[in-house]
């Protein structure tokens, strides 16, 4: 390493140190870096659609037969928003595995010694989650239109945006988990699967919680995904002024805020 490399940056002519790098610019650099593999391999997005389409194709008809009398003609307006939330949850919760690959290969350590802001490295990764969430959700909506799905157009758009915000938070938490367990890949998947399915079931995603036991309904009140699912159903039905939509946004924004806060702290600590 040359002496010039070890020499600290000289102050400016005014006697001040050089200006700090722009957080927005650093975030954009990391975001574009994370999007390149997605652009080069769009089939990975299509592969992520297999599970939600299987649920729609197999579980949907069962739901029509079992709960059709209760939900009436609005079965798809009730079920499709839940499947979109499930797609967001599944897709964004596994993204920490990509960071584990970077840790194992040494890419993460090389990124930490770059001038890029540590917080920007986490935020840029988390913002990337908006792209697959919006792309996959849009495909699901298009696939379901020939089968009778008729959502409120504005409600559908607002639901997709809400899910994108939720995906940022869940993705950031997934990255935090990857940083916490480091190279122990098995631990990442154990924790991810242990948390994922209770959160999904306690959201009323697959079956109405109203028919469940009292303890399950009580526990579900602290599950942010429940409010996002309820919000999507209300928005798809065109009830945009309902409290369910408002609470859904509160839950999505709160999840994003908590996820980014925890993730940024984990990223900063990983540099120590």
C-alpha positions as CSV (number, residue, x, y, z in Angstrom):
1,X,0.0,0.0,0.0
2,X,1.5,3.4,-1.0
3,X,2.2,6.2,1.3
4,X,-0.4,8.3,-0.5
5,X,-3.1,5.8,0.4
6,X,-2.3,6.1,4.1
7,X,-2.1,9.9,4.0
8,X,-5.3,11.5,5.4
9,X,-7.3,13.8,3.1
10,X,-6.0,17.3,3.1
11,X,-8.3,20.1,4.3
12,X,-9.9,22.4,1.8
13,X,-8.5,25.9,1.0
14,X,-10.9,27.3,3.6
15,X,-9.4,25.0,6.3
16,X,-12.4,22.7,6.4
17,X,-12.3,18.9,5.8
18,X,-13.8,17.6,2.5
19,X,-17.5,17.5,2.3
20,X,-19.1,14.2,3.3
21,X,-20.5,11.9,0.7
22,X,-24.1,12.3,-0.2
23,X,-26.3,9.7,1.5
24,X,-28.8,9.8,-1.4
25,X,-26.1,9.3,-3.9
26,X,-24.6,6.4,-1.9
27,X,-28.0,4.8,-1.6
28,X,-28.6,5.1,-5.3
29,X,-25.3,3.4,-6.0
30,X,-26.1,0.5,-3.8
31,X,-29.7,0.3,-5.1
32,X,-28.5,0.1,-8.7
33,X,-25.9,-2.5,-7.8
34,X,-28.6,-4.7,-6.2
35,X,-30.9,-4.3,-9.1
36,X,-28.4,-5.4,-11.7
37,X,-28.7,-9.2,-10.9
38,X,-32.5,-8.8,-11.1
39,X,-32.3,-7.1,-14.5
40,X,-29.9,-9.8,-15.8
41,X,-32.1,-12.7,-14.5
42,X,-35.7,-11.7,-14.7
43,X,-36.7,-15.4,-14.5
44,X,-36.0,-15.2,-10.8
45,X,-39.0,-12.9,-10.5
46,X,-41.1,-15.3,-12.4
47,X,-39.9,-18.2,-10.3
48,X,-41.1,-16.3,-7.2
49,X,-44.6,-16.3,-8.7
50,X,-45.0,-20.1,-8.5
51,X,-46.1,-20.2,-4.9
52,X,-48.7,-17.5,-5.0
53,X,-50.1,-18.8,-8.3
54,X,-50.3,-22.3,-6.7
55,X,-52.2,-20.9,-3.8
56,X,-54.6,-19.1,-6.1
57,X,-55.1,-22.1,-8.4
58,X,-55.5,-24.7,-5.6
59,X,-56.5,-23.0,-2.4
60,X,-58.7,-20.5,-4.1
61,X,-61.3,-23.0,-5.4
62,X,-61.4,-24.6,-2.0
63,X,-62.0,-21.3,-0.4
64,X,-64.9,-20.6,-2.8
65,X,-66.5,-23.9,-1.8
66,X,-66.0,-23.5,1.9
67,X,-66.4,-19.8,2.5
68,X,-68.3,-18.8,-0.6
69,X,-71.5,-18.6,1.3
70,X,-70.0,-16.2,3.8
71,X,-68.0,-14.1,1.4
72,X,-70.4,-14.2,-1.5
73,X,-69.2,-12.9,-4.8
74,X,-66.3,-11.1,-3.2
75,X,-64.1,-14.2,-2.6
76,X,-61.4,-13.0,-5.0
77,X,-61.5,-9.5,-3.5
78,X,-60.9,-11.1,-0.2
79,X,-58.3,-13.7,-1.2
80,X,-56.1,-12.0,-3.8
81,X,-54.9,-9.1,-1.5
82,X,-53.9,-11.7,1.0
83,X,-51.9,-13.6,-1.7
84,X,-50.2,-10.4,-2.7
85,X,-49.2,-9.8,1.0
86,X,-48.0,-13.4,1.2
87,X,-45.9,-12.8,-2.0
88,X,-44.4,-9.8,-0.3
89,X,-43.7,-11.6,2.9
90,X,-42.1,-14.6,1.3
91,X,-40.0,-12.7,-1.2
92,X,-38.6,-10.0,1.1
93,X,-38.0,-12.3,4.1
94,X,-35.5,-14.4,2.3
95,X,-33.3,-11.6,0.9
96,X,-31.0,-11.8,3.8
97,X,-29.6,-15.0,2.3
98,X,-28.1,-12.9,-0.5
99,X,-26.2,-10.9,2.0
100,X,-25.0,-14.1,3.6
101,X,-23.5,-15.1,0.2
102,X,-21.8,-11.7,0.1
103,X,-20.4,-12.3,3.6
104,X,-19.2,-15.8,2.8
105,X,-17.5,-14.6,-0.4
106,X,-15.9,-11.6,1.1
107,X,-17.9,-9.1,-0.9
108,X,-19.5,-7.6,2.2
109,X,-16.2,-6.8,3.8
110,X,-14.9,-5.2,0.6
111,X,-18.1,-3.1,0.5
112,X,-17.5,-1.9,4.1
113,X,-14.1,-0.5,3.3
114,X,-15.5,1.6,0.4
115,X,-16.4,5.2,1.0
116,X,-20.0,4.3,0.8
117,X,-22.1,5.2,3.9
118,X,-22.8,2.1,6.0
119,X,-26.4,3.2,6.4
120,X,-26.8,3.8,2.7
121,X,-25.6,0.2,2.1
122,X,-28.5,-1.1,4.1
123,X,-31.1,1.3,2.9
124,X,-30.1,0.7,-0.8
125,X,-30.5,-3.0,-0.3
126,X,-33.9,-2.6,1.4
127,X,-35.2,-0.2,-1.3
128,X,-34.5,-2.8,-3.9
129,X,-37.3,-4.9,-2.4
130,X,-39.8,-2.5,-3.9
131,X,-39.0,-3.7,-7.5
132,X,-39.8,-7.4,-7.2
133,X,-42.8,-6.8,-4.9
134,X,-44.4,-4.4,-7.4
135,X,-43.5,-6.6,-10.4
136,X,-44.7,-9.8,-9.0
137,X,-47.9,-8.3,-7.6
138,X,-48.7,-6.7,-10.9
139,X,-48.4,-10.1,-12.6
140,X,-50.7,-11.7,-10.1
141,X,-53.3,-9.1,-10.7
142,X,-53.1,-9.5,-14.5
143,X,-53.4,-13.3,-14.2
144,X,-56.5,-13.0,-12.0
145,X,-58.4,-10.6,-14.1
146,X,-59.7,-13.2,-16.5
147,X,-61.0,-15.2,-13.5
148,X,-63.3,-12.5,-12.4
149,X,-61.2,-10.3,-10.2
150,X,-62.5,-6.7,-10.4
151,X,-60.6,-4.6,-7.8
152,X,-61.1,-0.9,-7.4
153,X,-58.3,0.5,-9.7
154,X,-57.1,3.2,-7.2
155,X,-57.4,0.8,-4.3
156,X,-55.2,-1.8,-6.2
157,X,-52.5,0.8,-6.8
158,X,-52.5,2.0,-3.2
159,X,-52.3,-1.6,-2.0
160,X,-49.3,-2.3,-4.2
161,X,-47.6,0.8,-2.9
162,X,-48.4,-0.2,0.7
163,X,-46.9,-3.7,0.1
164,X,-43.8,-2.1,-1.3
165,X,-43.3,-0.1,1.9
166,X,-43.9,-3.3,3.9
167,X,-41.4,-5.1,1.7
168,X,-38.7,-2.5,2.6
169,X,-39.2,-3.1,6.3
170,X,-39.3,-6.9,6.1
171,X,-36.3,-6.9,3.8
172,X,-34.3,-4.7,6.2
173,X,-35.2,-7.1,9.0
174,X,-34.0,-10.0,6.9
175,X,-30.7,-8.3,6.3
176,X,-30.4,-7.7,10.0
177,X,-30.9,-11.3,10.7
178,X,-28.2,-12.2,8.1
179,X,-25.8,-9.8,9.8
180,X,-26.6,-11.3,13.2
181,X,-26.0,-14.9,12.3
182,X,-23.2,-14.1,9.8
183,X,-22.1,-17.3,8.1
184,X,-24.4,-19.7,10.0
185,X,-26.8,-20.2,7.1
186,X,-28.8,-22.8,8.9
187,X,-29.6,-20.4,11.7
188,X,-30.9,-17.8,9.3
189,X,-33.4,-20.3,7.8
190,X,-34.4,-21.7,11.2
191,X,-35.3,-18.2,12.5
192,X,-36.9,-17.1,9.2
193,X,-39.2,-20.1,8.9
194,X,-40.0,-20.1,12.7
195,X,-41.2,-16.5,12.4
196,X,-42.7,-16.6,8.9
197,X,-45.5,-19.1,9.3
198,X,-47.0,-17.8,12.6
199,X,-47.0,-14.3,11.2
200,X,-48.7,-15.5,8.1
201,X,-51.4,-17.6,9.8
202,X,-52.1,-14.9,12.4
203,X,-52.8,-12.3,9.7
204,X,-56.1,-14.0,8.6
205,X,-54.5,-14.4,5.2
206,X,-55.8,-17.9,4.4
207,X,-58.9,-18.2,6.6
208,X,-61.0,-15.5,8.4
209,X,-59.8,-14.9,11.9
210,X,-63.3,-14.2,13.0
211,X,-64.0,-17.9,13.1
212,X,-60.9,-18.7,15.2
213,X,-60.5,-18.9,19.0
214,X,-60.4,-15.8,21.1
215,X,-56.7,-16.2,22.0
216,X,-55.8,-16.3,18.3
217,X,-57.7,-13.1,17.6
218,X,-56.1,-11.4,20.6
219,X,-52.6,-12.4,19.5
220,X,-53.3,-11.2,15.9
221,X,-53.8,-7.7,17.1
222,X,-50.1,-7.2,17.5
223,X,-49.3,-8.6,14.0
224,X,-48.7,-5.8,11.6
225,X,-49.4,-8.1,8.6
226,X,-53.0,-8.5,9.7
227,X,-53.6,-4.8,9.3
228,X,-51.9,-4.7,5.9
229,X,-54.0,-7.7,4.7
230,X,-57.2,-6.1,6.1
231,X,-56.2,-2.8,4.4
232,X,-55.7,-4.5,1.0
233,X,-59.1,-6.2,1.2
234,X,-60.8,-2.9,2.0
235,X,-59.0,-1.0,-0.7
236,X,-59.7,-3.7,-3.4
237,X,-63.4,-3.4,-2.5
238,X,-63.2,0.4,-3.0
239,X,-63.6,1.3,0.7
240,X,-60.6,3.7,0.7
241,X,-61.9,5.9,3.5
242,X,-62.2,3.0,6.0
243,X,-60.1,2.8,9.1
244,X,-58.7,-0.5,7.9
245,X,-56.8,1.2,5.1
246,X,-55.4,3.9,7.5
247,X,-54.3,1.2,10.0
248,X,-52.7,-0.7,7.1
249,X,-50.5,2.3,6.2
250,X,-49.6,2.8,9.8
251,X,-48.5,-0.9,10.1
252,X,-46.6,-0.8,6.8
253,X,-44.8,2.5,7.6
254,X,-44.0,1.3,11.2
255,X,-42.6,-2.0,9.9
256,X,-40.4,-0.1,7.4
257,X,-39.2,2.4,10.1
258,X,-38.4,-0.4,12.6
259,X,-36.7,-2.6,9.9
260,X,-34.5,0.3,8.6
261,X,-33.6,1.4,12.1
262,X,-32.6,-2.1,13.2
263,X,-30.9,-2.8,9.9
264,X,-28.8,0.4,9.8
265,X,-27.6,-0.3,13.4
266,X,-26.7,-3.8,12.5
267,X,-24.8,-2.7,9.3
268,X,-22.9,0.0,11.3
269,X,-21.9,-2.6,14.0
270,X,-20.8,-5.1,11.3
271,X,-18.1,-2.6,10.3
272,X,-16.5,-2.6,13.8
